[in-house]
Amino acid sequence: MTYHIFIILLCGVVVLLIYKMLYLKKQLQHKIREIKDITSFSESIFENIQAYVLLINPDFIVLKTNFYALTSTQASSPKRVGELFNCVNAIEAGECGKGELCKTCIIRQTITNSLRHKSNFSKLEATLQIQISDKKVHSCHVLIYGSYMYTQPSGGMLLTICDITDQKQNELRLEDIKEKFKRVERSKSLFLSNLGHKIRNQLNGILGWTSLVIADQKLTSTQQQEYINLIYQNTDNLLHLSDNIIQFSQVDNVDIDISPSVFNVKELCQNLINIRLSYSHPNVILYLDKTVEDIIVYSDQMKLHQILLNIISNAQRFTNKGFIRIACQINKKQHSVDFVVEDTGCGMSEEQQIHLFERFYRGNDFSDSPGLGLSICQAYIKALGGDIRVQSKKDRGTSVFFSIKKND
């Protein structure tokens, strides 16, 4: 009887153990599935996060990374951090950490200190010199975060490296825009403060020379003609200044109104030269290139006249000897008319050329120009379907190239 009871109890215990084992197995399988899901989720994040994630040991060897997935490159034998990113210092030394510059590398120093003190760091901003090819080196701005990993037997760091090169370039562009805006505002303030003074001077000159011609009956015909020329010159300067201001306000506030008509470009250029001949220095020859042929276009004649007038006026203002040459020809490939105004004047520095088309910019502080002419030219040329560029060297003259659509 006792034996049967023992057998029954033993069977009960075995059944209970089997049930418990099956229950634990089921629980274990559930946990394994959870771990696999978490691992899969982590791997997905690891491979798709838009930042380089590196698990490194104290020797800077990369144990695990998403670098290859992000760069679509083939994984190779374990590399150190500098070797993985083609750091110039590592390549020149043959191994990451062996170069002279590696001793002063802020990235290596920060990671080394964090490993030594088992601490984290964040927002380390640095520049990586990455060698793309044998002759090309790319500067990459990065933001690095580091977390010490206690799970590694000998310690390690989890690095997150964010490429902020585009952000840095945008910041530089924004700073450049801000600087240009400040420069334009300064130039605009100076222009407005001088505008009244310039107008007053021109009017005083006109009134003064007119009074002399009327009041002084002893003037010879030659003297009268000289004074009349001065009156005309001051009047033309005042008119040119007023035209620039009016044109600038139109360009600045509304779309440019184009009024096309059919006209001969060669005739327009020659007529303009005839008008401007008296404004050139006695030692300067203003002429239309003899190779220019009759060119019939359908465009805005007044806009082209103003463009050429502004460019020629600038050339005359800064050319005291030599020549000013105007030329144009048909560009069949671009279906346009290409112009060039070449002078042998004082030329411009590279710095002056950078700001040449900015409003109110004057390369010469002693110039009486309001600094609007070329910015107006650029706006008009774009409206006529062309573009403009300048070639110049200091003390060697300037060539202004521009084009407009021919529009037959």
C-alpha positions as CSV (number, residue, x, y, z in Angstrom):
1,M,0.0,0.0,0.0
2,T,2.8,2.4,1.0
3,Y,4.6,1.5,-2.2
4,H,1.6,2.4,-4.3
5,I,1.2,5.7,-2.6
6,F,4.9,6.5,-3.1
7,I,4.6,5.7,-6.8
8,I,1.5,7.9,-7.2
9,L,3.3,10.8,-5.4
10,L,6.4,10.4,-7.6
11,C,4.3,10.4,-10.7
12,G,2.6,13.6,-9.5
13,V,5.9,15.3,-8.9
14,V,7.2,14.2,-12.3
15,V,4.0,15.6,-14.0
16,L,4.4,18.8,-12.0
17,L,8.0,19.1,-13.0
18,I,7.2,18.4,-16.7
19,Y,4.4,21.0,-16.5
20,K,6.8,23.5,-14.9
21,M,9.5,22.8,-17.4
22,L,7.0,23.3,-20.3
23,Y,5.9,26.5,-18.7
24,L,9.4,27.7,-18.3
25,K,10.3,26.7,-21.9
26,K,7.3,28.6,-23.1
27,Q,8.4,31.7,-21.1
28,L,11.9,31.3,-22.4
29,Q,10.7,31.1,-26.0
30,H,8.7,34.3,-25.4
31,K,11.7,36.1,-23.9
32,I,13.8,34.9,-26.8
33,R,11.3,36.3,-29.3
34,E,11.3,39.6,-27.3
35,I,15.1,39.7,-27.4
36,K,15.1,39.0,-31.1
37,D,12.5,41.7,-31.7
38,I,14.5,44.2,-29.6
39,T,17.7,43.1,-31.4
40,S,16.1,43.5,-34.8
41,F,14.7,46.9,-33.8
42,S,18.1,48.0,-32.5
43,E,19.9,46.8,-35.6
44,S,17.3,48.6,-37.8
45,I,18.0,51.9,-35.8
46,F,21.7,51.2,-35.9
47,E,21.8,50.8,-39.7
48,N,19.4,53.6,-40.6
49,I,20.2,56.4,-38.2
50,Q,21.7,59.3,-40.0
51,A,24.9,59.3,-37.9
52,Y,27.9,57.1,-37.7
53,V,27.8,54.8,-34.6
54,L,31.0,53.1,-33.6
55,L,31.7,50.7,-30.7
56,I,35.4,50.8,-30.0
57,N,37.8,49.2,-27.5
58,P,40.6,51.0,-25.6
59,D,42.9,50.5,-28.6
60,F,40.5,52.5,-30.8
61,I,39.7,49.4,-32.8
62,V,36.1,49.5,-34.2
63,L,34.2,46.4,-32.9
64,K,30.9,47.3,-34.4
65,T,29.7,50.1,-36.7
66,N,27.0,51.2,-39.1
67,F,29.6,53.0,-41.2
68,Y,29.5,50.4,-44.0
69,A,25.7,50.4,-44.2
70,L,25.5,54.2,-44.5
71,T,28.4,54.5,-47.0
72,S,27.3,51.4,-49.0
73,T,30.9,50.0,-48.8
74,Q,32.1,46.5,-48.1
75,A,33.1,45.6,-44.5
76,S,36.7,44.6,-44.2
77,S,39.1,43.5,-41.4
78,P,38.8,45.5,-38.1
79,K,40.1,49.0,-38.3
80,R,40.9,51.8,-36.0
81,V,38.7,54.9,-36.0
82,G,41.2,57.0,-38.1
83,E,41.7,54.3,-40.6
84,L,38.0,53.7,-41.0
85,F,37.4,57.4,-41.9
86,N,40.6,57.7,-44.0
87,C,42.0,60.3,-41.7
88,V,45.0,62.0,-43.3
89,N,47.1,61.7,-40.2
90,A,46.4,57.9,-40.0
91,I,47.2,57.4,-43.7
92,E,50.4,59.3,-43.6
93,A,51.6,57.5,-40.4
94,G,50.5,54.1,-41.7
95,E,48.4,53.5,-38.5
96,C,45.8,55.4,-36.5
97,G,47.5,57.0,-33.4
98,K,51.1,56.7,-34.6
99,G,51.4,60.1,-36.4
100,E,52.9,63.2,-34.8
101,L,49.6,65.1,-35.3
102,C,47.7,62.3,-33.6
103,K,49.2,63.4,-30.3
104,T,47.4,66.8,-30.5
105,C,44.2,65.4,-32.1
106,I,41.3,66.7,-30.0
107,I,39.2,63.7,-30.9
108,R,41.8,61.2,-29.7
109,Q,42.5,63.2,-26.5
110,T,38.8,63.4,-25.6
111,I,38.2,59.7,-26.1
112,T,41.3,58.7,-24.3
113,N,40.4,60.8,-21.2
114,S,36.9,59.4,-21.2
115,L,38.2,55.8,-21.3
116,R,40.6,56.5,-18.5
117,H,38.0,58.1,-16.3
118,K,35.1,55.8,-17.4
119,S,33.1,58.9,-18.3
120,N,30.9,60.2,-21.1
121,F,31.3,63.3,-23.3
122,S,29.0,65.1,-25.7
123,K,28.9,67.8,-28.4
124,L,32.6,67.6,-29.3
125,E,32.9,69.7,-32.4
126,A,35.9,68.9,-34.6
127,T,37.1,68.8,-38.2
128,L,38.1,65.6,-39.9
129,Q,40.6,65.7,-42.8
130,I,39.3,62.8,-44.9
131,Q,41.4,61.6,-47.9
132,I,39.0,60.9,-50.7
133,S,41.6,60.0,-53.4
134,D,45.4,60.2,-53.8
135,K,45.2,64.0,-54.4
136,K,41.9,65.1,-52.9
137,V,41.3,65.8,-49.2
138,H,37.9,66.7,-47.9
139,S,37.3,68.7,-44.7
140,C,34.3,67.2,-42.8
141,H,32.8,69.0,-39.8
142,V,31.5,66.6,-37.2
143,L,29.8,66.6,-33.8
144,I,30.8,63.6,-31.6
145,Y,29.1,62.1,-28.6
146,G,30.8,59.4,-26.5
147,S,29.3,56.9,-23.9
148,Y,31.5,54.7,-21.8
149,M,30.5,51.0,-22.1
150,Y,30.8,49.0,-18.9
151,T,29.5,45.9,-20.7
152,Q,32.8,45.5,-22.6
153,P,35.3,43.2,-20.7
154,S,38.1,45.8,-20.9
155,G,35.9,48.8,-21.3
156,G,35.0,50.7,-24.4
157,M,33.3,53.6,-25.9
158,L,30.1,54.0,-28.0
159,L,30.7,56.9,-30.4
160,T,28.0,58.8,-32.3
161,I,29.5,60.9,-35.0
162,C,27.2,63.4,-36.8
163,D,28.2,65.0,-40.0
164,I,27.4,68.8,-39.7
165,T,29.3,69.9,-42.8
166,D,26.1,71.2,-44.5
167,Q,25.0,72.9,-41.4
168,K,28.4,74.7,-41.1
169,Q,28.3,75.7,-44.7
170,N,24.8,77.1,-44.2
171,E,26.0,79.0,-41.2
172,L,28.9,80.5,-43.2
173,R,26.5,81.4,-46.0
174,L,24.2,83.0,-43.5
175,E,27.1,85.0,-42.0
176,D,28.1,86.1,-45.5
177,I,24.5,87.2,-46.2
178,K,24.4,89.1,-42.9
179,E,27.7,90.8,-43.7
180,K,26.5,91.8,-47.2
181,F,23.3,93.2,-45.7
182,K,25.3,95.2,-43.2
183,R,27.6,96.5,-46.0
184,V,24.7,97.4,-48.2
185,E,23.0,99.2,-45.3
186,R,26.2,101.1,-44.5
187,S,26.6,102.0,-48.2
188,K,22.9,103.0,-48.5
189,S,23.2,105.3,-45.5
190,L,26.3,106.9,-46.9
191,F,24.7,107.2,-50.3
192,L,21.6,108.9,-48.9
193,S,23.7,111.3,-46.7
194,N,25.7,112.3,-49.7
195,L,22.8,112.5,-52.2
196,G,21.6,115.9,-51.1
197,H,25.2,117.2,-51.1
198,K,25.8,115.9,-54.7
199,I,22.5,117.4,-56.0
200,R,23.3,120.7,-54.3
201,N,26.7,120.8,-55.9
202,Q,25.4,120.1,-59.4
203,L,22.7,122.8,-59.0
204,N,25.1,125.3,-57.6
205,G,27.5,124.7,-60.6
206,I,24.6,125.1,-63.1
207,L,23.4,128.3,-61.4
208,G,26.9,129.7,-61.0
209,W,28.0,129.2,-64.6
210,T,24.7,130.4,-65.9
211,S,24.9,133.6,-63.9
212,L,28.4,134.3,-65.3
213,V,27.2,133.8,-68.9
214,I,24.3,136.2,-68.3
215,A,25.9,138.8,-66.2
216,D,29.4,139.1,-67.7
217,Q,29.0,140.9,-71.0
218,K,32.8,140.9,-71.6
219,L,33.1,137.2,-72.2
220,T,34.5,136.1,-75.5
221,S,32.7,133.5,-77.6
222,T,35.3,130.9,-76.6
223,Q,34.7,131.6,-72.8
224,Q,30.9,131.5,-73.2
225,Q,31.2,128.1,-75.0
226,E,33.4,126.8,-72.2
227,Y,30.9,127.9,-69.5
228,I,28.0,126.5,-71.5
229,N,29.9,123.2,-71.8
230,L,30.3,123.2,-68.0
231,I,26.6,123.9,-67.5
232,Y,25.8,121.0,-69.8
233,Q,28.2,118.7,-68.0
234,N,26.7,119.5,-64.6
235,T,23.2,119.1,-66.0
236,D,24.0,115.8,-67.6
237,N,25.6,114.6,-64.3
238,L,22.4,115.6,-62.4
239,L,20.2,113.9,-65.0
240,H,22.3,110.7,-64.9
241,L,22.1,110.7,-61.1
242,S,18.3,111.2,-61.2
243,D,17.9,108.4,-63.8
244,N,19.9,106.0,-61.7
245,I,17.7,106.7,-58.7
246,I,14.5,106.3,-60.7
247,Q,15.7,103.1,-62.3
248,F,16.9,101.7,-59.0
249,S,13.4,102.3,-57.4
250,Q,11.8,100.5,-60.3
251,V,14.1,97.5,-60.2
252,D,13.8,97.3,-56.4
253,N,10.1,97.4,-56.1
254,V,8.4,95.9,-59.2
255,D,9.0,93.5,-62.0
256,I,11.0,95.1,-64.8
257,D,8.7,96.2,-67.6
258,I,10.1,95.1,-71.0
259,S,9.0,97.1,-74.1
260,P,10.5,95.3,-77.1
261,S,11.0,96.7,-80.6
262,V,13.0,96.0,-83.7
263,F,16.3,98.0,-83.9
264,N,19.9,97.8,-85.2
265,V,22.4,97.2,-82.4
266,K,25.3,98.6,-84.4
267,E,23.5,101.9,-84.9
268,L,22.6,102.0,-81.2
269,C,26.2,101.5,-80.2
270,Q,27.5,104.1,-82.7
271,N,25.0,106.7,-81.6
272,L,25.9,106.2,-78.0
273,I,29.6,106.6,-78.8
274,N,28.9,109.8,-80.6
275,I,27.1,111.1,-77.5
276,R,29.8,110.0,-75.1
277,L,32.9,111.1,-77.1
278,S,33.2,114.5,-75.3
279,Y,33.2,112.8,-71.9
280,S,36.4,110.7,-72.5
281,H,39.8,111.9,-71.4
282,P,41.8,113.5,-74.2
283,N,44.3,110.6,-74.1
284,V,41.5,108.0,-74.5
285,I,40.1,106.7,-77.8
286,L,36.4,105.6,-77.6
287,Y,35.5,103.5,-80.6
288,L,33.3,100.8,-82.0
289,D,35.2,97.7,-83.2
290,K,35.4,97.7,-87.0
291,T,34.4,94.0,-87.0
292,V,30.9,94.8,-85.7
293,E,28.2,94.2,-88.4
294,D,24.6,95.2,-88.6
295,I,22.6,93.2,-86.1
296,I,18.8,93.4,-86.0
297,V,17.2,92.3,-82.8
298,Y,13.8,92.4,-81.2
299,S,14.4,93.6,-77.6
300,D,14.1,96.6,-75.3
301,Q,16.1,99.4,-77.0
302,M,15.9,101.8,-74.0
303,K,17.1,99.1,-71.6
304,L,20.0,98.1,-73.8
305,H,20.9,101.8,-74.2
306,Q,20.9,102.3,-70.4
307,I,23.1,99.2,-69.9
308,L,25.7,100.4,-72.4
309,L,25.5,103.9,-71.1
310,N,26.2,102.8,-67.5
311,I,29.1,100.5,-68.5
312,I,30.7,103.1,-70.9
313,S,30.4,105.8,-68.3
314,N,32.2,103.6,-65.7
315,A,34.9,102.9,-68.3
316,Q,35.4,106.6,-69.0
317,R,35.4,107.5,-65.3
318,F,38.4,105.2,-64.6
319,T,40.3,105.4,-67.9
320,N,42.9,108.2,-68.4
321,K,44.9,106.8,-71.3
322,G,44.6,104.2,-74.0
323,F,41.2,103.1,-75.4
324,I,37.7,102.1,-74.7
325,R,36.5,99.5,-77.2
326,I,32.9,98.4,-77.8
327,A,32.2,95.2,-79.7
328,C,29.3,92.9,-80.3
329,Q,28.5,89.8,-82.3
330,I,25.8,87.2,-82.7
331,N,26.1,84.0,-80.7
332,K,24.3,81.4,-82.9
333,K,24.6,78.6,-80.4
334,Q,23.0,80.6,-77.6
335,H,20.8,82.6,-79.9
336,S,22.0,85.8,-78.3
337,V,24.0,88.9,-78.9
338,D,27.3,89.0,-77.0
339,F,28.8,92.4,-76.0
340,V,32.1,93.5,-74.6
341,V,33.2,96.9,-73.3
342,E,37.0,96.8,-72.9
343,D,39.1,99.6,-71.4
344,T,42.8,100.2,-70.5
345,G,41.9,101.9,-67.2
346,C,43.0,101.4,-63.6
347,G,41.4,98.0,-63.3
348,M,40.1,96.4,-60.2
349,S,41.3,94.1,-57.4
350,E,39.8,90.7,-56.8
351,E,38.1,92.0,-53.7
352,Q,36.5,94.9,-55.6
353,Q,35.2,92.4,-58.3
354,I,33.5,90.3,-55.6
355,H,31.2,93.2,-54.6
356,L,31.0,94.9,-58.0
357,F,27.3,94.2,-58.6
358,E,26.2,95.0,-55.0
359,R,23.9,98.0,-54.7
360,F,25.6,101.2,-53.5
361,Y,29.0,99.6,-53.7
362,R,31.8,102.0,-54.9
363,G,35.2,100.5,-55.4
364,N,36.8,103.9,-55.2
365,D,35.8,106.1,-52.3
366,F,36.8,109.2,-54.3
367,S,34.3,108.4,-57.1
368,D,31.2,110.5,-57.5
369,S,29.2,107.5,-58.7
370,P,26.2,106.6,-56.5
371,G,27.1,102.9,-56.9
372,L,23.9,101.9,-58.6
373,G,24.8,101.6,-62.3
374,L,26.1,98.0,-62.4
375,S,23.4,96.6,-60.2
376,I,20.8,98.2,-62.5
377,C,22.7,96.7,-65.5
378,Q,22.7,93.3,-64.0
379,A,18.9,93.4,-63.4
380,Y,18.2,94.7,-66.9
381,I,20.4,92.1,-68.5
382,K,18.7,89.3,-66.7
383,A,15.3,90.7,-67.7
384,L,16.5,90.7,-71.3
385,G,17.5,87.0,-71.0
386,G,21.3,87.4,-70.6
387,D,24.0,87.5,-68.1
388,I,27.0,89.7,-67.2
389,R,30.5,89.0,-66.0
390,V,33.7,91.1,-65.5
391,Q,37.4,90.4,-66.1
392,S,39.8,92.8,-64.6
393,K,43.3,93.2,-63.2
394,K,44.7,96.0,-61.2
395,D,46.4,98.7,-63.4
396,R,45.7,96.6,-66.5
397,G,42.2,97.5,-67.4
398,T,38.7,95.9,-67.3
399,S,36.5,94.0,-69.8
400,V,32.8,93.7,-69.2
401,F,31.1,90.9,-71.0
402,F,27.3,90.6,-71.3
403,S,24.7,89.2,-73.5
404,I,21.0,89.6,-74.4
405,K,18.6,87.3,-76.2
406,K,18.4,88.1,-79.9
407,N,14.6,87.3,-80.3
408,D,14.3,87.4,-84.1
